Amino acid sequence: MGLFSAILGNAGAVSQEELIKKYGQLLTEGEEIELGFKLLRDTFIFTNKRLILIDIQGLTGSKTEYKSITYKSISRFSIETAGTFDLDAELKIWISSEVHPSIRKQFNKSVNVYDVQKVLAHHVLK
């Protein structure tokens, strides 16, 4: 993931090994990381049980919020693919019956947004 994409807020894929090393203590027994993405300072992880959003806060980054969202609480989601002049794809997730998406994430072109959609669909449609 290039610095320019990160500054624009676009996410790039992160290896499972790196995610397990850094965030393995967040996982429950039997929980496995399927996909993970990193923004400039924030990370979001799709596991076989939930979606974990990691929000690094403050100027020094010493405060971190870990938000856990069960797949059953996701009422709908959408993906928007990158276009010719549009450099990013976007994921929107609605929690429960909210009118506006609770989560919006942008991906750079190195991320196959269809893979993200496939993981979400697999878990949400169970």
LUMNU-496066 format. One record per residue (C-alpha): residue number from 1; x, y, z. Coordinates in steps of 0.25 Angstrom, whole numbers, plus 5000, padded with zeros to 4 digits. Example, Ala and Ser with C-alpha at 12.3 -4.5 7.8 and 13.67 -1.06 7.14 Angstrom:
residues 2
1,5049,4982,5031
2,5055,4996,5029
This chain:
residues 126
1,5000,5000,5000
2,5006,5013,4996
3,5007,5025,5005
4,4998,5034,4996
5,4987,5023,4996
6,4988,5023,5011
7,4988,5038,5013
8,4975,5038,5004
9,4969,5028,5014
10,4969,5016,5005
11,4971,5002,5011
12,4981,4992,5007
13,4981,4977,5010
14,4990,4972,5022
15,4995,4958,5023
16,4989,4948,5033
17,5002,4946,5040
18,5004,4961,5042
19,4990,4962,5048
20,4991,4950,5057
21,5005,4955,5062
22,4999,4969,5065
23,4984,4966,5069
24,4984,4951,5073
25,4981,4954,5087
26,4967,4959,5082
27,4963,4946,5077
28,4954,4936,5084
29,4956,4921,5085
30,4953,4916,5071
31,4953,4929,5064
32,4962,4931,5052
33,4965,4943,5043
34,4960,4942,5029
35,4964,4956,5023
36,4970,4969,5029
37,4972,4983,5024
38,4980,4995,5029
39,4977,5010,5027
40,4988,5020,5031
41,4987,5017,5046
42,4974,5008,5047
43,4971,4994,5044
44,4959,4985,5041
45,4959,4970,5042
46,4949,4960,5037
47,4949,4947,5045
48,4941,4935,5044
49,4932,4940,5056
50,4932,4956,5055
51,4937,4968,5049
52,4947,4975,5058
53,4950,4990,5055
54,4963,4996,5062
55,4963,5011,5063
56,4976,5017,5067
57,4973,5030,5074
58,4980,5043,5078
59,4992,5050,5072
60,5002,5040,5079
61,4994,5028,5076
62,4994,5023,5090
63,4979,5021,5091
64,4973,5010,5083
65,4958,5006,5082
66,4955,4992,5078
67,4940,4991,5073
68,4934,4977,5071
69,4922,4975,5061
70,4915,4962,5060
71,4911,4958,5046
72,4897,4955,5051
73,4896,4970,5054
74,4899,4974,5040
75,4886,4977,5033
76,4892,4980,5019
77,4904,4985,5012
78,4909,4990,4998
79,4921,4991,4990
80,4925,5001,4980
81,4936,4997,4970
82,4947,5006,4966
83,4945,5013,4952
84,4954,5018,4942
85,4956,5031,4948
86,4952,5027,4962
87,4964,5021,4969
88,4957,5014,4980
89,4946,5004,4983
90,4936,5006,4995
91,4930,4997,5005
92,4917,5002,5013
93,4912,4994,5025
94,4898,4996,5032
95,4897,4991,5046
96,4883,4987,5050
97,4872,4996,5045
98,4880,5009,5043
99,4876,5018,5032
100,4891,5022,5028
101,4903,5013,5028
102,4910,5011,5041
103,4923,5008,5034
104,4929,5013,5022
105,4943,5008,5017
106,4951,5011,5004
107,4960,5002,4998
108,4971,5004,4988
109,4972,4997,4975
110,4981,4986,4981
111,4969,4981,4988
112,4959,4972,4981
113,4946,4977,4987
114,4939,4965,4982
115,4947,4957,4992
116,4942,4966,5003
117,4928,4965,4998
118,4929,4950,4998
119,4934,4949,5012
120,4923,4958,5017
121,4912,4951,5009
122,4917,4937,5014
123,4915,4941,5029
124,4904,4951,5028
125,4895,4941,5019
126,4897,4929,5029
